[in-house]
Amino acid sequence: MRQGMRGQFPQAIKIAAAIVVPGSIAIRRPAGLRVPDGQEVERECGAHANRSIATHADRWNENRARGHADVRFPNGDPMSYTRFAAMIATSTVVMFGLMYATIYSLDHVWWSETRFWMALFMGAMMAIIMLAFMLGMYTDRRKNIAIFAGGAIVFVTALFLARSQETVEDVAWMKAMIPHHSIAILTSERAEISDPRVRALADEIIEAQRREIAEMEALIASLENE
């Protein structure tokens, strides 16, 4: 076995040398064996890729023509309505969280009904817009109508609740105002203000917002303990 392996090493060295230095060593090949040139290899690879894409495209068009809710694209990824709903829900939650991205301090993070309604009507509008752009991917007519109608209802309802403040009472109002005041502190403190009069105004806003946040936190604790 060792002798057989020893016999293979010289041949391997010859092959490696031929690859590194073309024409340096002549490697024997069986008679009648034709090595395709670069253009032939490129043409064959391109033809194979085109056949693969055509096959997947035919399957996608067939599923679309049948009105399947689970349509597959040429790359094989399923586009289901469950996945669409998960995408919208995830985006809505992320948008709600990002509304707190510009607060001054983490201890100013309080639950805000107003921000919740805002994230909800933005998510509803996003669902309507995205589905409108992707109708070719989602072909179930009844489900599409339900999404458009449901999105419109959620949008109008959440927008009304955000603007009317119908559900916001004493404690909820203060919890929503603390993050709002915190954003005012951040922008007033870190803005590149050069005019002394504007700087004085910004400092007054910072002082007032800090004082009001402390007052609201004390009132929240008092009302929640009653």
Phi and psi in degrees as GROMACS dihedral restraints (atoms count N, CA, C in turn):
[ dihedral_restraints ]
;  ai    aj    ak    al  type     phi  dphi    fc
    3     4     5     6     1   -65.4    20    10
    4     5     6     7     1   -37.3    20    10
    6     7     8     9     1   -63.6    20    10
    7     8     9    10     1   -40.4    20    10
    9    10    11    12     1   -62.0    20    10
   10    11    12    13     1   -40.7    20    10
   12    13    14    15     1   -67.1    20    10
   13    14    15    16     1   -37.2    20    10
   15    16    17    18     1   -63.2    20    10
   16    17    18    19     1   -33.4    20    10
   18    19    20    21     1   -71.8    20    10
   19    20    21    22     1   -22.2    20    10
   21    22    23    24     1   -82.5    20    10
   22    23    24    25     1   -27.7    20    10
   24    25    26    27     1   -61.4    20    10
   25    26    27    28     1   -47.1    20    10
   27    28    29    30     1   -58.4    20    10
   28    29    30    31     1   -40.7    20    10
   30    31    32    33     1   -64.9    20    10
   31    32    33    34     1   -39.3    20    10
   33    34    35    36     1   -64.6    20    10
   34    35    36    37     1   -38.3    20    10
   36    37    38    39     1   -65.1    20    10
   37    38    39    40     1   -39.3    20    10
   39    40    41    42     1   -62.9    20    10
   40    41    42    43     1   -43.8    20    10
   42    43    44    45     1   -63.1    20    10
   43    44    45    46     1   -44.9    20    10
   45    46    47    48     1   -62.7    20    10
   46    47    48    49     1   -41.0    20    10
   48    49    50    51     1   -65.3    20    10
   49    50    51    52     1   -37.6    20    10
   51    52    53    54     1   -66.4    20    10
   52    53    54    55     1   -32.9    20    10
   54    55    56    57     1   -72.1    20    10
   55    56    57    58     1   -44.6    20    10
   57    58    59    60     1   -70.7    20    10
   58    59    60    61     1   -43.5    20    10
   60    61    62    63     1  -122.2    20    10
   61    62    63    64     1    88.8    20    10
   63    64    65    66     1   -57.4    20    10
   64    65    66    67     1   134.4    20    10
   66    67    68    69     1    83.6    20    10
   67    68    69    70     1    -3.2    20    10
   69    70    71    72     1   -72.9    20    10
   70    71    72    73     1   -33.6    20    10
   72    73    74    75     1  -133.8    20    10
   73    74    75    76     1   132.3    20    10
   75    76    77    78     1   -86.1    20    10
   76    77    78    79     1   120.1    20    10
   78    79    80    81     1  -101.2    20    10
   79    80    81    82     1   129.5    20    10
   81    82    83    84     1   -74.9    20    10
   82    83    84    85     1   141.5    20    10
   84    85    86    87     1  -131.0    20    10
   85    86    87    88     1   152.7    20    10
   87    88    89    90     1   -57.5    20    10
   88    89    90    91     1   146.3    20    10
   90    91    92    93     1   -63.4    20    10
   91    92    93    94     1   138.9    20    10
   93    94    95    96     1    87.2    20    10
   94    95    96    97     1    -6.6    20    10
   96    97    98    99     1   -84.1    20    10
   97    98    99   100     1   120.1    20    10
   99   100   101   102     1  -104.6    20    10
  100   101   102   103     1   126.5    20    10
  102   103   104   105     1   -92.1    20    10
  103   104   105   106     1   120.5    20    10
  105   106   107   108     1   -67.4    20    10
  106   107   108   109     1   146.1    20    10
  108   109   110   111     1   -81.6    20    10
  109   110   111   112     1   178.4    20    10
  111   112   113   114     1   -62.4    20    10
  112   113   114   115     1   -38.1    20    10
  114   115   116   117     1   -66.1    20    10
  115   116   117   118     1   -39.5    20    10
  117   118   119   120     1   -65.0    20    10
  118   119   120   121     1   -42.7    20    10
  120   121   122   123     1   -62.3    20    10
  121   122   123   124     1   -42.3    20    10
  123   124   125   126     1   -63.7    20    10
  124   125   126   127     1   -42.4    20    10
  126   127   128   129     1   -63.8    20    10
  127   128   129   130     1   -41.5    20    10
  129   130   131   132     1   -67.1    20    10
  130   131   132   133     1   -41.7    20    10
  132   133   134   135     1   -64.2    20    10
  133   134   135   136     1   -41.4    20    10
  135   136   137   138     1   -64.1    20    10
  136   137   138   139     1   -40.1    20    10
  138   139   140   141     1   -64.8    20    10
  139   140   141   142     1   -40.7    20    10
  141   142   143   144     1   -63.8    20    10
  142   143   144   145     1   -43.2    20    10
  144   145   146   147     1   -63.4    20    10
  145   146   147   148     1   -41.8    20    10
  147   148   149   150     1   -63.8    20    10
  148   149   150   151     1   -39.6    20    10
  150   151   152   153     1   -64.2    20    10
  151   152   153   154     1   -39.6    20    10
  153   154   155   156     1   -65.7    20    10
  154   155   156   157     1   -44.4    20    10
  156   157   158   159     1   -64.7    20    10
  157   158   159   160     1   -41.0    20    10
  159   160   161   162     1   -63.3    20    10
  160   161   162   163     1   -38.6    20    10
  162   163   164   165     1   -64.1    20    10
  163   164   165   166     1   -46.8    20    10
  165   166   167   168     1   -66.0    20    10
  166   167   168   169     1   -38.0    20    10
  168   169   170   171     1   -65.0    20    10
  169   170   171   172     1   -39.2    20    10
  171   172   173   174     1   -62.0    20    10
  172   173   174   175     1   -42.2    20    10
  174   175   176   177     1   -64.8    20    10
  175   176   177   178     1   -41.3    20    10
  177   178   179   180     1   -63.2    20    10
  178   179   180   181     1   -45.7    20    10
  180   181   182   183     1   -63.6    20    10
  181   182   183   184     1   -36.7    20    10
  183   184   185   186     1   -65.2    20    10
  184   185   186   187     1   -44.5    20    10
  186   187   188   189     1   -64.3    20    10
  187   188   189   190     1   -39.1    20    10
  189   190   191   192     1   -65.7    20    10
  190   191   192   193     1   -41.5    20    10
  192   193   194   195     1   -64.0    20    10
  193   194   195   196     1   -31.8    20    10
  195   196   197   198     1   -80.4    20    10
  196   197   198   199     1    -8.9    20    10
  198   199   200   201     1    77.3    20    10
  199   200   201   202     1    26.9    20    10
  201   202   203   204     1   -68.1    20    10
  202   203   204   205     1   137.5    20    10
  204   205   206   207     1   -72.4    20    10
  205   206   207   208     1   -27.3    20    10
  207   208   209   210     1  -100.4    20    10
  208   209   210   211     1    80.4    20    10
  210   211   212   213     1   -84.2    20    10
  211   212   213   214     1   142.1    20    10
  213   214   215   216     1  -114.7    20    10
  214   215   216   217     1   134.9    20    10
  216   217   218   219     1   -82.0    20    10
  217   218   219   220     1   171.0    20    10
  219   220   221   222     1   -54.3    20    10
  220   221   222   223     1   -27.2    20    10
  222   223   224   225     1   -84.8    20    10
  223   224   225   226     1     0.0    20    10
  225   226   227   228     1    90.7    20    10
  226   227   228   229     1    -0.9    20    10
  228   229   230   231     1   -76.8    20    10
  229   230   231   232     1   131.2    20    10
  231   232   233   234     1   -77.8    20    10
  232   233   234   235     1   140.7    20    10
  234   235   236   237     1  -116.8    20    10
  235   236   237   238     1    84.9    20    10
  237   238   239   240     1   -95.9    20    10
  238   239   240   241     1   161.8    20    10
  240   241   242   243     1   -70.4    20    10
  241   242   243   244     1   -28.7    20    10
  243   244   245   246     1   -63.6    20    10
  244   245   246   247     1   -41.3    20    10
  246   247   248   249     1   -66.3    20    10
  247   248   249   250     1   -37.4    20    10
  249   250   251   252     1   -63.3    20    10
  250   251   252   253     1   -45.0    20    10
  252   253   254   255     1   -63.6    20    10
  253   254   255   256     1   -40.2    20    10
  255   256   257   258     1   -64.6    20    10
  256   257   258   259     1   -37.1    20    10
  258   259   260   261     1   -64.7    20    10
  259   260   261   262     1   -43.9    20    10
  261   262   263   264     1   -67.1    20    10
  262   263   264   265     1   -43.5    20    10
  264   265   266   267     1   -63.1    20    10
  265   266   267   268     1   -44.1    20    10
  267   268   269   270     1   -62.2    20    10
  268   269   270   271     1   -43.8    20    10
  270   271   272   273     1   -63.3    20    10
  271   272   273   274     1   -38.1    20    10
  273   274   275   276     1   -65.2    20    10
  274   275   276   277     1   -43.7    20    10
  276   277   278   279     1   -63.3    20    10
  277   278   279   280     1   -42.1    20    10
  279   280   281   282     1   -63.9    20    10
  280   281   282   283     1   -41.9    20    10
  282   283   284   285     1   -62.2    20    10
  283   284   285   286     1   -40.1    20    10
  285   286   287   288     1   -61.5    20    10
  286   287   288   289     1   -44.5    20    10
  288   289   290   291     1   -64.8    20    10
  289   290   291   292     1   -38.0    20    10
  291   292   293   294     1   -68.4    20    10
  292   293   294   295     1   -17.9    20    10
  294   295   296   297     1   -66.0    20    10
  295   296   297   298     1   -17.3    20    10
  297   298   299   300     1   -98.5    20    10
  298   299   300   301     1     7.8    20    10
  300   301   302   303     1   -69.0    20    10
  301   302   303   304     1   -21.8    20    10
  303   304   305   306     1  -110.7    20    10
  304   305   306   307     1    20.3    20    10
  306   307   308   309     1   -73.7    20    10
  307   308   309   310     1   158.1    20    10
  309   310   311   312     1   -76.4    20    10
  310   311   312   313     1   -39.3    20    10
  312   313   314   315     1  -141.2    20    10
  313   314   315   316     1   148.1    20    10
  315   316   317   318     1   -65.0    20    10
  316   317   318   319     1   -27.7    20    10
  318   319   320   321     1   -74.1    20    10
  319   320   321   322     1    -0.5    20    10
  321   322   323   324     1   -95.2    20    10
  322   323   324   325     1     7.1    20    10
  324   325   326   327     1   -82.8    20    10
  325   326   327   328     1   114.1    20    10
  327   328   329   330     1  -131.1    20    10
  328   329   330   331     1   151.8    20    10
  330   331   332   333     1   -61.3    20    10
  331   332   333   334     1   133.5    20    10
  333   334   335   336     1  -128.0    20    10
  334   335   336   337     1   115.3    20    10
  336   337   338   339     1   -64.2    20    10
  337   338   339   340     1   -37.8    20    10
  339   340   341   342     1   -61.0    20    10
  340   341   342   343     1   -45.4    20    10
  342   343   344   345     1   -64.9    20    10
  343   344   345   346     1   -33.7    20    10
  345   346   347   348     1   -63.3    20    10
  346   347   348   349     1   -46.8    20    10
  348   349   350   351     1   -64.6    20    10
  349   350   351   352     1   -36.5    20    10
  351   352   353   354     1   -63.9    20    10
  352   353   354   355     1   -45.0    20    10
  354   355   356   357     1   -63.4    20    10
  355   356   357   358     1   -35.5    20    10
  357   358   359   360     1   -68.1    20    10
  358   359   360   361     1   -46.0    20    10
  360   361   362   363     1   -73.4    20    10
  361   362   363   364     1   -26.3    20    10
  363   364   365   366     1   -70.0    20    10
  364   365   366   367     1   -40.0    20    10
  366   367   368   369     1   -64.3    20    10
  367   368   369   370     1   -39.1    20    10
  369   370   371   372     1   -64.3    20    10
  370   371   372   373     1   -43.9    20    10
  372   373   374   375     1   -65.9    20    10
  373   374   375   376     1   -36.8    20    10
  375   376   377   378     1   -63.6    20    10
  376   377   378   379     1   -39.2    20    10
  378   379   380   381     1   -62.0    20    10
  379   380   381   382     1   -42.1    20    10
  381   382   383   384     1   -64.6    20    10
  382   383   384   385     1   -46.9    20    10
  384   385   386   387     1   -66.2    20    10
  385   386   387   388     1   -45.7    20    10
  387   388   389   390     1   -64.3    20    10
  388   389   390   391     1   -42.7    20    10
  390   391   392   393     1   -65.4    20    10
  391   392   393   394     1   -37.4    20    10
  393   394   395   396     1   -61.0    20    10
  394   395   396   397     1   -37.2    20    10
  396   397   398   399     1   -78.4    20    10
  397   398   399   400     1   -18.6    20    10
  399   400   401   402     1  -119.3    20    10
  400   401   402   403     1    30.4    20    10
  402   403   404   405     1   -63.0    20    10
  403   404   405   406     1   -27.8    20    10
  405   406   407   408     1   -68.6    20    10
  406   407   408   409     1   -18.4    20    10
  408   409   410   411     1   -94.1    20    10
  409   410   411   412     1   -31.2    20    10
  411   412   413   414     1  -114.0    20    10
  412   413   414   415     1   108.6    20    10
  414   415   416   417     1  -112.2    20    10
  415   416   417   418     1     6.9    20    10
  417   418   419   420     1   -81.7    20    10
  418   419   420   421     1   107.2    20    10
  420   421   422   423     1   -60.3    20    10
  421   422   423   424     1   -43.4    20    10
  423   424   425   426     1   -65.2    20    10
  424   425   426   427     1   -42.9    20    10
  426   427   428   429     1   -66.9    20    10
  427   428   429   430     1   -36.8    20    10
  429   430   431   432     1   -64.4    20    10
  430   431   432   433     1   -44.2    20    10
  432   433   434   435     1   -62.2    20    10
  433   434   435   436     1   -41.5    20    10
  435   436   437   438     1   -62.5    20    10
  436   437   438   439     1   -39.4    20    10
  438   439   440   441     1   -67.9    20    10
  439   440   441   442     1   -44.3    20    10
  441   442   443   444     1   -62.5    20    10
  442   443   444   445     1   -46.4    20    10
  444   445   446   447     1   -67.6    20    10
  445   446   447   448     1   -45.3    20    10
  447   448   449   450     1   -63.8    20    10
  448   449   450   451     1   -40.8    20    10
  450   451   452   453     1   -62.5    20    10
  451   452   453   454     1   -40.6    20    10
  453   454   455   456     1   -65.2    20    10
  454   455   456   457     1   -41.2    20    10
  456   457   458   459     1   -64.7    20    10
  457   458   459   460     1   -45.7    20    10
  459   460   461   462     1   -63.5    20    10
  460   461   462   463     1   -40.4    20    10
  462   463   464   465     1   -61.6    20    10
  463   464   465   466     1   -50.6    20    10
  465   466   467   468     1   -64.5    20    10
  466   467   468   469     1   -43.2    20    10
  468   469   470   471     1   -65.2    20    10
  469   470   471   472     1   -47.9    20    10
  471   472   473   474     1   -66.8    20    10
  472   473   474   475     1   -37.7    20    10
  474   475   476   477     1   -64.8    20    10
  475   476   477   478     1   -41.3    20    10
  477   478   479   480     1   -61.5    20    10
  478   479   480   481     1   -45.2    20    10
  480   481   482   483     1   -67.1    20    10
  481   482   483   484     1   -33.9    20    10
  483   484   485   486     1   -70.0    20    10
  484   485   486   487     1   -39.2    20    10
  486   487   488   489     1   -83.6    20    10
  487   488   489   490     1   -34.1    20    10
  489   490   491   492     1   -83.4    20    10
  490   491   492   493     1   -23.1    20    10
  492   493   494   495     1    59.3    20    10
  493   494   495   496     1    32.5    20    10
  495   496   497   498     1   -61.2    20    10
  496   497   498   499     1   -33.9    20    10
  498   499   500   501     1   -96.1    20    10
  499   500   501   502     1    -0.7    20    10
  501   502   503   504     1   -96.5    20    10
  502   503   504   505     1   117.5    20    10
  504   505   506   507     1  -112.0    20    10
  505   506   507   508     1  -162.1    20    10
  507   508   509   510     1   -53.2    20    10
  508   509   510   511     1   -62.5    20    10
  510   511   512   513     1   -66.0    20    10
  511   512   513   514     1   -42.7    20    10
  513   514   515   516     1   -61.5    20    10
  514   515   516   517     1   -37.6    20    10
  516   517   518   519     1   -64.5    20    10
  517   518   519   520     1   -44.5    20    10
  519   520   521   522     1   -67.4    20    10
  520   521   522   523     1   -39.0    20    10
  522   523   524   525     1   -63.9    20    10
  523   524   525   526     1   -32.0    20    10
  525   526   527   528     1   -77.4    20    10
  526   527   528   529     1   -30.5    20    10
  528   529   530   531     1   -77.2    20    10
  529   530   531   532     1   -29.3    20    10
  531   532   533   534     1   -61.2    20    10
  532   533   534   535     1   -49.1    20    10
  534   535   536   537     1   -61.6    20    10
  535   536   537   538     1   -34.7    20    10
  537   538   539   540     1   -63.5    20    10
  538   539   540   541     1   -45.0    20    10
  540   541   542   543     1   -64.3    20    10
  541   542   543   544     1   -37.5    20    10
  543   544   545   546     1   -62.6    20    10
  544   545   546   547     1   -38.8    20    10
  546   547   548   549     1   -64.1    20    10
  547   548   549   550     1   -37.5    20    10
  549   550   551   552     1   -64.1    20    10
  550   551   552   553     1   -37.1    20    10
  552   553   554   555     1   -64.6    20    10
  553   554   555   556     1   -46.3    20    10
  555   556   557   558     1   -60.7    20    10
  556   557   558   559     1   -49.6    20    10
  558   559   560   561     1   -68.0    20    10
  559   560   561   562     1   -37.1    20    10
  561   562   563   564     1   -70.4    20    10
  562   563   564   565     1   -33.7    20    10
  564   565   566   567     1   -79.8    20    10
  565   566   567   568     1   -35.8    20    10
  567   568   569   570     1  -104.0    20    10
  568   569   570   571     1    -6.1    20    10
  570   571   572   573     1   -66.1    20    10
  571   572   573   574     1   146.7    20    10
  573   574   575   576     1   -81.1    20    10
  574   575   576   577     1    79.2    20    10
  576   577   578   579     1   -96.4    20    10
  577   578   579   580     1   128.1    20    10
  579   580   581   582     1  -109.9    20    10
  580   581   582   583     1   -31.2    20    10
  582   583   584   585     1   -73.6    20    10
  583   584   585   586     1   128.7    20    10
  585   586   587   588     1   -60.4    20    10
  586   587   588   589     1   -33.9    20    10
  588   589   590   591     1   -68.4    20    10
  589   590   591   592     1   -42.1    20    10
  591   592   593   594     1   -67.4    20    10
  592   593   594   595     1   -38.1    20    10
  594   595   596   597     1   -62.8    20    10
  595   596   597   598     1   -39.9    20    10
  597   598   599   600     1   -64.7    20    10
  598   599   600   601     1   -40.5    20    10
  600   601   602   603     1   -64.4    20    10
  601   602   603   604     1   -42.3    20    10
  603   604   605   606     1   -62.9    20    10
  604   605   606   607     1   -41.0    20    10
  606   607   608   609     1   -63.8    20    10
  607   608   609   610     1   -38.7    20    10
  609   610   611   612     1   -63.1    20    10
  610   611   612   613     1   -40.5    20    10
  612   613   614   615     1   -63.6    20    10
  613   614   615   616     1   -43.4    20    10
  615   616   617   618     1   -59.8    20    10
  616   617   618   619     1   -47.3    20    10
  618   619   620   621     1   -61.9    20    10
  619   620   621   622     1   -44.1    20    10
  621   622   623   624     1   -66.5    20    10
  622   623   624   625     1   -41.6    20    10
  624   625   626   627     1   -66.6    20    10
  625   626   627   628     1   -40.3    20    10
  627   628   629   630     1   -62.0    20    10
  628   629   630   631     1   -44.0    20    10
  630   631   632   633     1   -64.1    20    10
  631   632   633   634     1   -43.5    20    10
  633   634   635   636     1   -68.6    20    10
  634   635   636   637     1   -35.2    20    10
  636   637   638   639     1   -63.1    20    10
  637   638   639   640     1   -43.2    20    10
  639   640   641   642     1   -63.1    20    10
  640   641   642   643     1   -40.6    20    10
  642   643   644   645     1   -64.1    20    10
  643   644   645   646     1   -43.8    20    10
  645   646   647   648     1   -67.7    20    10
  646   647   648   649     1   -39.1    20    10
  648   649   650   651     1   -61.7    20    10
  649   650   651   652     1   -39.9    20    10
  651   652   653   654     1   -66.8    20    10
  652   653   654   655     1   -41.2    20    10
  654   655   656   657     1   -67.0    20    10
  655   656   657   658     1   -38.1    20    10
  657   658   659   660     1   -61.3    20    10
  658   659   660   661     1   -46.0    20    10
  660   661   662   663     1   -62.4    20    10
  661   662   663   664     1   -39.6    20    10
  663   664   665   666     1   -67.8    20    10
  664   665   666   667     1   -46.0    20    10
  666   667   668   669     1   -70.0    20    10
  667   668   669   670     1   -35.1    20    10
  669   670   671   672     1   -74.5    20    10
  670   671   672   673     1   -19.1    20    10
  672   673   674   675     1   -93.6    20    10
  673   674   675   676     1    -5.1    20    10
